[in-house]
Amino acid sequence: MNLLQHYQNQHPNNEFYLPRKKQLGESSKINIYGVRGTGKTALVVDYLLQYDDQEILYIDCEDPNLHFSSLNYLDLQNFIVSNGITILILDHYSKILLDEIPKVAKIILLSRKKIKKDGFAYIELFPLDYEEFLVFERGLSQSSSFNHFLKLGTLPMMARSTKNSIMVLKLFLQSKFTSQEQSLLILLAHHQTKHLTINQLYTYAKEKFKISKDWLYKTIKEFKDEGIIYFIDDVYQKGGKKMILFDFAFAKYLSINQPFIVQFDTMVALALLKHHIEFKTLGINGYLNENQELIIVAPFESEESIWKRSYNKFAMYKKYNIQKVIIVTVANQYEYKIENIEFEALPFYEWSILNEDNIDE
């Protein structure tokens, strides 16, 4: 059987799917990109339900049948025309696969990193935010849902998992990353939320496993470009940026020696990133956004304890022109004022949903 004919006859299916906030829109050229495991394929497979199967040509560019073959532009273009294909999907696409993009009514490229091509609309798909996660929870109490979110994290495959979540993460790690990448991820998880330079990471890495400096620098850049890791600029201290992995439950799986505060801190930082809020760290004192609001991570501290800390650091708040301090907690809620600075404590589930207006459509 002709390979392209085989692809037209074989379409992926979603065994389980709940809608995501991101929608594909009407553009004729779309690039959906984002870190591995975020549900890009599932989003597109759900979208394809509105099309007749005969109109669709879905090609997974990581299909083993392409291992010793290659996609040919002319063959692909002729197949599209002769078979009346109106929508072409190239999953796991990279620039080296085709010299030229075929002409078709609608084309969707799925990739880990943004593919810069003229005329394309770009959709970045993040792992689940808290509100999306709640859709999977189906009416559980707020406290139960938060506990599940903390345990399962933001990967859609985890939200669907009902039994052995450890095995799901193990399969994800082993199927999506090479052995050397796995070693690096474990090292990164051990330094979750720490202020680091890449040179420091190399120093730590070469003590643990055989590694070249060129490979580490190249892989760190690739991880950053994909969104597997983030380095957050600091306005308060020099010598490194705060490093976080893209999913707090995955980081916890890679390194169990993470106290709750590290997970909660990561959760808050990732919420800011997913809501496209520009921010930097203020040393260990919190996250400073572009509106000069300081977000403090304090899951369980009492109002009295936070007030004392705020009073002791008030001079620093004035120095950095802090307009408001938001204290993100697990469940506590209160507010007070010191001189002209307002302090407001909100539970994570309420604070994260308040930031919904910042999501790019």
C-alpha positions in Angstrom: 0.0 0.0 0.0 1.2 3.5 -0.8 2.4 5.2 2.4 0.4 8.3 1.9 -2.7 6.3 1.2 -2.0 4.4 4.5 -1.9 7.7 6.4 -5.2 8.8 4.9 -6.8 5.6 6.0 -5.4 5.7 9.5 -6.5 8.6 11.8 -5.7 8.8 15.5 -8.5 8.8 18.0 -9.0 10.3 21.5 -10.0 7.7 24.0 -10.7 10.5 26.5 -10.8 14.2 25.9 -12.2 17.3 27.6 -12.1 20.7 25.9 -9.1 23.0 26.4 -9.2 26.8 26.5 -7.1 27.1 23.3 -9.1 26.8 20.1 -7.7 26.5 16.6 -9.5 29.3 14.9 -10.2 29.9 11.3 -6.7 30.5 9.9 -5.7 28.4 6.9 -2.1 28.0 8.3 -1.6 27.1 12.0 1.4 26.1 14.0 0.5 24.6 17.4 3.6 24.4 19.6 4.5 23.6 23.1 6.4 21.3 25.5 6.0 17.6 25.0 3.0 16.0 26.8 0.8 19.1 26.7 -2.0 17.5 24.6 -1.3 19.1 21.2 -2.2 16.0 19.3 -5.4 15.5 21.3 -6.5 19.1 20.7 -6.1 18.6 16.9 -7.7 15.1 16.9 -10.8 16.6 18.6 -10.8 19.4 16.1 -10.8 17.0 13.1 -14.1 15.5 14.2 -15.9 18.3 12.2 -14.2 17.1 8.9 -15.0 14.1 6.7 -12.3 11.4 7.0 -11.6 11.5 3.3 -10.7 15.2 3.5 -8.0 14.6 6.1 -4.4 13.6 5.7 -2.7 13.2 9.1 1.0 12.3 9.1 3.0 11.7 12.3 6.5 12.6 11.3 7.8 10.3 14.0 6.1 7.3 12.5 8.6 4.4 12.2 7.6 3.9 8.5 9.4 7.2 7.8 12.6 6.1 9.5 14.2 4.9 6.3 12.1 7.0 4.0 11.3 10.6 3.6 8.4 12.9 2.8 8.7 14.2 -0.8 7.1 17.5 -1.5 6.0 16.7 -5.0 4.5 13.3 -4.1 2.7 14.9 -1.2 1.3 17.8 -3.3 0.1 15.4 -6.0 -1.6 13.2 -3.4 -3.4 16.2 -1.9 -4.7 17.3 -5.3 -5.7 13.9 -6.6 -7.4 12.8 -3.4 -9.3 16.0 -2.6 -7.4 16.6 0.7 -8.6 19.8 2.3 -6.7 19.6 5.6 -3.2 18.4 6.2 -1.8 17.7 9.6 2.0 17.2 10.2 2.5 16.1 13.7 5.9 16.2 15.4 7.0 18.5 12.5 10.5 19.9 12.2 11.9 22.1 9.5 14.2 19.4 8.0 11.3 17.2 7.0 10.2 19.0 3.9 11.9 21.5 1.6 8.5 23.2 1.0 5.1 23.3 2.6 2.4 21.8 0.3 -0.5 23.9 -0.9 -3.8 22.8 0.8 -6.9 24.6 2.0 -5.8 24.2 5.7 -2.5 23.0 7.1 -1.7 22.4 10.8 1.9 21.9 12.0 2.4 20.5 15.5 5.9 21.0 17.0 7.7 21.4 20.3 9.1 24.8 19.3 7.6 27.6 17.3 8.0 27.1 13.5 8.7 30.5 12.0 7.0 30.6 8.6 5.3 33.4 6.8 1.5 33.5 7.0 1.1 31.1 9.9 -1.0 31.7 13.0 0.7 30.5 16.2 -0.9 28.8 19.1 1.2 27.9 22.2 -0.3 25.1 24.2 0.8 25.0 27.8 0.1 22.1 30.2 -3.2 22.4 32.1 -3.8 25.5 34.3 -5.8 25.0 37.5 -9.1 25.9 35.9 -8.6 23.4 33.1 -7.6 20.8 35.6 -10.9 21.4 37.5 -12.8 20.3 34.4 -11.3 16.8 34.9 -12.3 16.8 38.5 -16.1 16.7 37.9 -17.5 18.4 40.9 -15.2 17.4 43.7 -14.8 19.8 46.6 -12.3 22.7 46.3 -9.9 21.1 48.9 -10.0 17.7 47.2 -9.4 19.2 43.8 -6.4 21.2 45.1 -4.9 18.2 46.7 -5.3 16.2 43.4 -3.8 19.1 41.5 -0.8 19.1 43.8 -0.4 15.3 43.5 -1.0 15.0 39.7 0.4 18.2 38.3 -0.5 19.8 35.0 0.1 17.2 32.3 -3.2 16.1 30.7 -2.1 12.4 30.8 -1.9 12.7 34.6 -5.3 14.3 35.0 -6.8 11.3 33.1 -4.9 8.9 35.3 -7.0 7.2 37.9 -4.6 4.6 39.4 -0.8 4.4 39.2 0.3 8.0 38.5 3.9 7.0 39.2 3.9 4.6 36.3 2.4 7.3 34.0 5.2 9.7 34.9 7.8 6.9 34.4 6.5 6.1 30.9 6.4 9.8 30.1 10.1 10.2 31.2 11.3 7.1 29.4 9.4 7.6 26.2 9.9 11.4 25.7 13.5 11.9 26.8 16.8 10.2 25.9 18.9 8.6 28.7 21.2 11.6 28.8 18.3 14.0 28.9 16.8 12.0 31.8 20.0 12.4 33.8 19.9 16.2 33.2 16.2 16.5 34.2 16.9 14.6 37.5 19.7 17.1 38.2 17.5 20.0 37.4 14.8 18.7 39.6 17.2 18.6 42.5 17.8 22.3 42.0 14.2 23.3 41.5 13.5 27.0 42.4 17.2 27.6 43.1 19.2 30.6 41.6 21.7 29.2 39.2 24.0 29.9 36.2 24.3 27.4 33.4 28.0 27.1 34.3 27.0 26.0 37.8 24.7 23.4 36.3 27.5 22.1 34.3 29.7 21.9 37.4 27.0 20.0 39.3 26.3 17.7 36.3 29.9 16.5 35.6 30.1 15.4 39.2 27.1 13.1 38.7 27.4 11.7 35.1 29.6 11.8 32.0 28.7 14.9 30.1 30.3 17.4 27.7 30.0 21.2 28.2 28.8 21.7 24.6 26.0 19.1 25.0 24.8 20.6 28.3 24.7 24.2 27.0 23.0 23.0 23.7 20.4 20.9 25.6 19.7 23.6 28.2 19.0 26.0 25.3 16.7 23.4 23.6 14.9 22.8 26.9 14.4 26.6 27.4 13.2 27.1 23.8 10.7 24.2 24.2 9.5 25.4 27.7 10.7 22.4 29.7 12.7 24.8 32.0 12.4 28.5 32.7 15.1 30.8 34.0 13.5 33.8 35.7 15.4 37.1 35.9 16.0 38.6 39.4 15.9 42.3 40.1 17.3 41.9 43.6 20.4 39.7 43.5 23.1 38.9 41.0 24.7 35.6 40.1 22.1 33.3 38.5 18.5 33.2 37.7 15.7 31.2 39.4 15.2 27.9 37.6 11.9 25.9 37.5 10.8 22.9 35.6 7.5 23.0 33.6 5.5 20.7 35.9 5.8 20.5 39.7 4.5 16.9 40.0 7.0 15.7 37.4 9.8 17.6 39.3 8.7 15.9 42.5 8.7 12.5 40.8 12.3 13.2 39.7 13.5 14.3 43.1 11.5 13.4 46.2 13.6 15.8 48.3 11.4 18.7 47.6 9.5 20.3 50.5 5.9 21.5 50.0 7.0 25.1 49.8 9.1 24.3 46.7 6.1 22.7 44.9 3.8 25.5 45.9 6.3 28.2 44.8 6.7 26.4 41.4 2.9 26.2 41.1 2.6 30.0 41.5 5.4 30.7 39.1 3.9 28.4 36.4 0.5 30.1 36.9 2.1 33.4 36.1 3.9 32.0 33.1 0.7 30.4 31.7 -1.2 33.6 32.1 1.4 35.5 30.1 2.2 37.8 33.0 5.6 39.6 32.8 7.4 39.1 36.1 10.8 38.8 37.7 11.9 37.5 41.1 12.8 39.8 44.0 15.4 37.5 45.5 13.7 35.1 47.8 11.0 37.7 48.6 8.5 36.8 45.9 7.6 37.6 42.3 7.4 41.2 41.0 5.1 41.8 38.0 5.0 44.7 35.6 2.3 46.5 37.6 4.8 46.6 40.6 2.8 44.1 42.5 4.7 41.7 44.6 3.4 38.1 44.8 4.5 36.4 48.0 4.3 32.6 48.3 3.0 31.7 51.8 0.9 28.6 51.8 0.3 28.2 55.5 1.6 31.3 57.3 -0.8 33.2 59.6 -1.8 36.8 59.1 0.2 37.8 62.1 3.3 36.1 60.9 3.0 37.7 57.4 2.3 41.1 58.9 5.5 40.9 61.0 7.5 39.9 57.9 5.9 42.7 55.8 6.7 45.2 58.5 10.4 44.1 58.7 10.7 44.3 54.9 8.7 47.4 54.4 11.7 49.6 53.6 12.7 47.2 50.8 9.1 47.3 49.4 9.3 51.1 49.3 12.7 50.9 47.6 11.3 48.8 44.8 8.2 50.9 44.5 5.8 48.1 45.4 2.3 49.2 44.8 0.5 46.1 46.2 1.5 42.8 47.9 -0.5 39.7 47.0 0.0 36.8 49.4 -0.8 33.4 47.7 -1.9 30.8 50.3 -3.5 27.4 50.4 -6.7 28.4 52.1 -6.1 31.6 54.2 -7.7 34.9 53.1 -7.3 38.3 54.7 -6.1 41.8 53.9 -4.5 44.8 55.7 -2.5 47.9 54.9 0.8 49.4 55.9 1.0 53.1 55.1 0.0 53.3 51.4 0.7 49.6 50.5 -2.2 47.2 50.4 -1.6 43.6 51.4 -4.1 40.9 50.3 -4.0 37.2 50.9 -5.9 34.9 48.5 -6.1 31.1 48.2 -4.3 29.7 45.2 -7.4 28.5 43.5 -9.0 32.0 43.7 -5.9 33.9 42.8 -5.1 31.8 39.8 -8.6 32.1 38.3 -8.5 35.9 38.9 -5.6 36.0 36.4 -7.7 34.5 33.6 -8.1 37.9 31.8 -4.3 37.8 31.1 -4.5 34.7 28.9 -3.8 35.4 25.2 -6.7 34.2 23.0 
